[in-house]
Amino acid sequence: MPNPSSDELTAPYYRAQIDRIVKTLNKITTRPTGIGAGYAIPDPDDIAIHDGRRIEATVLFLDICKFSQRSCETMEEQASIMQVLSLFFTEMIHIIEDHGGVVEKNTGDGLMAYFARNDLAGISIQQRAVSCALTMFAAADLINPVLQRAGIPPLDFRICMDHGFITVAKVGAARRFNGIVAVGTTANIASKMLSVAKANTILLGDQMLRGLPALWLENWVNLETEDTGWHYQQSQAPYPFWRYIGRWKAPIL
């Protein structure tokens, strides 16, 4: 092990590190390509380490706005934050699963999910993902009043989505920490869109529009920004982002 008080790695550890990297590199590069065509999000138990499946999917990112600015120093404050996150994410994950999505990871103040195979005739993957986002904001109308009655500030969040082909792969250390990740431009752009999206908005990549009903496009989709600086290789034009302004109305019970 390196000496914590030293500014240099010890020679034995450095040599072991080199050997470990070379061994992993050889293992990855000498095996057959582990990427195959897929239709559904692979289950972590059904895919080998360093393998992946290329699928058409919508990638969704949810991010709670300004969460790091909430006071979280004392034990009581941390307990309160834990309860808020538990309430919020329990419902959000239920909603994603209700809409046929798969949660990849919870980032503490956000989450990432995929929507792939579509078993509902006439409803695209993109439409199902946007319906999920709308349901999430409808759920916030139920959760936030509960928080406010308890003296806790309401949660503002944003949702960003893009659609395209991604490779869902299993990466990490074998037999220890590993998990499913999405590789591809679609996932990268959906993540970067968070820096553009404002609180309580749904932001869509241009590819999302191809799967939405004409009525939705005419009434509830506005151009957010055209000159995003992002380009797909097959196009020289900037990749535009769109804001979805529609919201579900709560039924009268």
C-alpha positions as CSV (number, residue, x, y, z in Angstrom):
1,M,0.0,0.0,0.0
2,P,1.2,3.6,-0.6
3,N,2.5,5.5,2.4
4,P,-0.3,8.1,3.2
5,S,2.3,10.6,4.4
6,S,4.4,10.3,1.2
7,D,4.1,12.4,-2.0
8,E,5.1,9.4,-4.1
9,L,3.7,6.0,-4.7
10,T,5.8,3.2,-3.4
11,A,7.7,1.2,-6.0
12,P,6.0,-2.1,-5.2
13,Y,2.5,-0.6,-5.4
14,Y,3.3,1.2,-8.7
15,R,4.6,-2.0,-10.2
16,A,1.5,-3.9,-9.1
17,Q,-0.6,-1.1,-10.5
18,I,1.1,-1.4,-13.9
19,D,0.6,-5.2,-13.9
20,R,-3.0,-4.8,-13.0
21,I,-3.7,-2.3,-15.8
22,V,-1.9,-4.4,-18.4
23,K,-3.7,-7.5,-17.3
24,T,-7.1,-5.8,-17.5
25,L,-6.3,-4.3,-20.9
26,N,-5.2,-7.6,-22.3
27,K,-8.4,-9.3,-21.0
28,I,-10.6,-6.6,-22.6
29,T,-8.8,-6.3,-26.0
30,T,-8.2,-10.0,-26.7
31,R,-11.7,-11.2,-26.1
32,P,-14.4,-11.1,-28.9
33,T,-16.4,-8.0,-29.1
34,G,-19.1,-8.2,-26.5
35,I,-21.6,-5.8,-28.0
36,G,-24.6,-7.3,-29.6
37,A,-27.9,-6.1,-30.9
38,G,-30.6,-5.9,-28.3
39,Y,-34.3,-5.1,-27.9
40,A,-34.8,-4.7,-24.2
41,I,-32.6,-3.3,-21.3
42,P,-30.5,-6.3,-20.3
43,D,-30.8,-7.5,-16.7
44,P,-27.4,-7.2,-14.8
45,D,-27.5,-10.9,-14.2
46,D,-28.0,-11.7,-17.9
47,I,-24.9,-9.9,-19.2
48,A,-21.2,-10.6,-18.6
49,I,-18.7,-8.1,-17.4
50,H,-17.4,-5.9,-20.2
51,D,-20.3,-7.0,-22.5
52,G,-23.1,-4.8,-23.8
53,R,-26.2,-4.6,-25.9
54,R,-26.9,-1.9,-28.5
55,I,-30.5,-0.8,-28.2
56,E,-32.8,2.1,-29.3
57,A,-33.9,3.9,-26.1
58,T,-34.9,7.1,-24.5
59,V,-32.5,8.2,-21.7
60,L,-34.0,10.3,-18.9
61,F,-32.1,12.3,-16.3
62,L,-33.9,13.8,-13.3
63,D,-32.0,16.4,-11.1
64,I,-33.2,18.1,-7.9
65,C,-32.4,21.8,-8.2
66,K,-30.1,23.5,-5.7
67,F,-30.2,20.5,-3.4
68,S,-26.6,21.1,-2.2
69,Q,-27.8,24.5,-0.9
70,R,-30.1,22.9,1.7
71,S,-28.8,22.9,5.2
72,C,-27.5,19.5,6.0
73,E,-24.9,19.7,8.8
74,T,-26.6,18.5,12.0
75,M,-27.9,15.0,12.6
76,E,-31.4,16.3,12.6
77,E,-31.0,18.1,9.3
78,Q,-29.4,15.0,7.7
79,A,-32.2,12.8,9.1
80,S,-34.8,15.2,7.5
81,I,-33.0,15.2,4.2
82,M,-32.9,11.4,4.2
83,Q,-36.6,11.3,4.8
84,V,-37.3,13.8,2.0
85,L,-35.2,11.8,-0.5
86,S,-36.8,8.5,0.6
87,L,-40.3,9.9,0.0
88,F,-39.4,11.6,-3.3
89,F,-37.3,8.9,-4.9
90,T,-39.6,6.0,-3.8
91,E,-42.4,7.5,-5.7
92,M,-40.3,8.6,-8.7
93,I,-38.9,5.1,-9.1
94,H,-42.4,3.6,-8.9
95,I,-43.5,6.0,-11.7
96,I,-40.6,5.0,-13.9
97,E,-41.3,1.3,-13.5
98,D,-45.0,1.9,-14.0
99,H,-44.1,3.4,-17.4
100,G,-41.8,0.4,-18.4
101,G,-38.6,2.2,-17.6
102,V,-35.5,0.9,-15.9
103,V,-33.5,2.9,-13.3
104,E,-29.8,2.8,-13.9
105,K,-28.6,4.7,-10.9
106,N,-29.6,7.1,-8.1
107,T,-27.1,9.9,-7.8
108,G,-28.2,11.2,-4.4
109,D,-30.0,14.3,-5.8
110,G,-31.1,12.8,-9.1
111,L,-31.5,9.6,-11.1
112,M,-31.0,8.2,-14.5
113,A,-33.3,5.8,-16.3
114,Y,-33.9,4.1,-19.7
115,F,-37.0,3.4,-21.8
116,A,-36.5,0.8,-24.5
117,R,-38.8,-1.9,-25.9
118,N,-42.4,-0.9,-26.5
119,D,-45.2,-3.3,-26.1
120,L,-48.0,-0.8,-26.5
121,A,-49.4,-0.4,-30.0
122,G,-49.5,3.2,-31.2
123,I,-47.4,4.5,-28.3
124,S,-43.8,5.2,-29.0
125,I,-40.9,4.9,-26.6
126,Q,-40.6,8.7,-26.6
127,Q,-44.2,9.2,-25.8
128,R,-44.0,6.8,-22.9
129,A,-41.0,8.6,-21.5
130,V,-42.6,12.0,-21.7
131,S,-45.7,10.6,-20.1
132,C,-43.5,9.4,-17.3
133,A,-42.0,12.8,-16.8
134,L,-45.5,14.4,-16.7
135,T,-46.6,11.9,-14.1
136,M,-43.5,12.8,-12.0
137,F,-44.4,16.4,-12.0
138,A,-48.0,15.5,-11.1
139,A,-46.6,13.5,-8.2
140,A,-44.7,16.6,-7.0
141,D,-48.0,18.4,-6.7
142,L,-48.8,15.8,-4.0
143,I,-45.4,15.5,-2.3
144,N,-44.5,19.2,-2.0
145,P,-47.6,20.2,0.1
146,V,-46.7,17.4,2.5
147,L,-43.2,18.8,2.8
148,Q,-44.4,22.3,3.3
149,R,-46.8,21.3,6.0
150,A,-43.8,19.8,7.8
151,G,-41.8,23.1,7.4
152,I,-39.6,21.7,4.7
153,P,-39.0,23.7,1.5
154,P,-40.7,22.1,-1.6
155,L,-38.6,20.3,-4.2
156,D,-37.9,21.9,-7.5
157,F,-36.5,19.5,-10.2
158,R,-35.8,19.2,-13.9
159,I,-36.1,16.3,-16.3
160,C,-34.0,16.0,-19.5
161,M,-34.4,13.3,-22.2
162,D,-32.9,12.3,-25.5
163,H,-33.6,9.4,-27.8
164,G,-31.3,7.3,-30.0
165,F,-29.1,4.2,-30.0
166,I,-27.0,3.5,-26.9
167,T,-24.9,0.5,-25.7
168,V,-26.0,-0.7,-22.3
169,A,-22.9,-2.4,-20.9
170,K,-21.8,-4.0,-17.7
171,V,-18.5,-2.4,-16.5
172,G,-16.5,-2.4,-13.3
173,A,-14.4,-4.8,-11.3
174,A,-15.4,-8.5,-11.7
175,R,-17.0,-10.1,-8.6
176,R,-17.0,-6.8,-6.7
177,F,-18.3,-3.4,-7.8
178,N,-19.8,-3.4,-11.2
179,G,-23.0,-2.2,-12.8
180,I,-25.0,-1.3,-15.9
181,V,-24.1,2.0,-17.7
182,A,-25.2,3.6,-20.9
183,V,-22.6,4.5,-23.6
184,G,-23.3,6.8,-26.5
185,T,-24.0,10.3,-27.6
186,T,-27.7,10.1,-26.6
187,A,-26.8,9.5,-23.0
188,N,-24.1,12.2,-23.0
189,I,-26.4,14.8,-24.4
190,A,-29.2,14.0,-22.1
191,S,-26.9,14.5,-19.2
192,K,-25.4,17.7,-20.5
193,M,-28.9,19.1,-21.0
194,L,-29.2,19.5,-17.3
195,S,-26.9,22.5,-17.4
196,V,-29.4,24.2,-19.7
197,A,-32.7,23.1,-18.2
198,K,-34.4,25.5,-15.7
199,A,-36.2,24.4,-12.6
200,N,-39.5,22.5,-13.0
201,T,-39.0,22.0,-16.7
202,I,-38.9,19.1,-19.1
203,L,-36.2,19.5,-21.8
204,L,-36.1,17.2,-24.9
205,G,-33.4,16.5,-27.4
206,D,-34.5,16.9,-31.1
207,Q,-34.7,13.1,-31.6
208,M,-37.5,13.0,-28.9
209,L,-39.9,14.9,-31.2
210,R,-40.0,12.2,-33.8
211,G,-41.9,9.9,-31.5
212,L,-44.4,12.4,-30.1
213,P,-48.0,12.8,-31.3
214,A,-48.7,15.7,-33.6
215,L,-51.1,17.2,-31.1
216,W,-48.4,17.3,-28.4
217,L,-46.0,18.9,-30.8
218,E,-48.4,21.6,-31.9
219,N,-49.6,22.6,-28.4
220,W,-46.9,21.8,-25.8
221,V,-43.4,21.9,-27.4
222,N,-41.4,25.1,-27.7
223,L,-37.9,25.6,-28.9
224,E,-35.6,26.2,-26.0
225,T,-32.3,26.8,-27.7
226,E,-31.1,26.1,-31.3
227,D,-27.4,26.9,-31.0
228,T,-26.6,24.3,-28.3
229,G,-23.1,23.7,-29.5
230,W,-23.8,20.0,-29.8
231,H,-23.6,18.1,-33.1
232,Y,-24.3,14.6,-34.2
233,Q,-21.6,13.4,-36.6
234,Q,-24.0,13.0,-39.5
235,S,-25.2,16.6,-39.2
236,Q,-23.4,19.9,-39.3
237,A,-26.3,21.8,-37.8
238,P,-26.5,22.3,-34.0
239,Y,-28.6,19.8,-32.2
240,P,-31.6,21.8,-30.8
241,F,-33.3,21.4,-27.4
242,W,-37.0,21.7,-26.9
243,R,-39.1,22.5,-23.8
244,Y,-42.2,20.5,-23.1
245,I,-44.7,22.8,-21.5
246,G,-47.7,20.6,-21.1
247,R,-48.7,19.1,-17.7
248,W,-51.2,16.4,-16.6
249,K,-54.3,17.6,-14.8
250,A,-55.2,15.8,-11.6
251,P,-58.4,13.8,-11.9
252,I,-61.4,14.8,-9.7
253,L,-61.7,12.1,-7.1
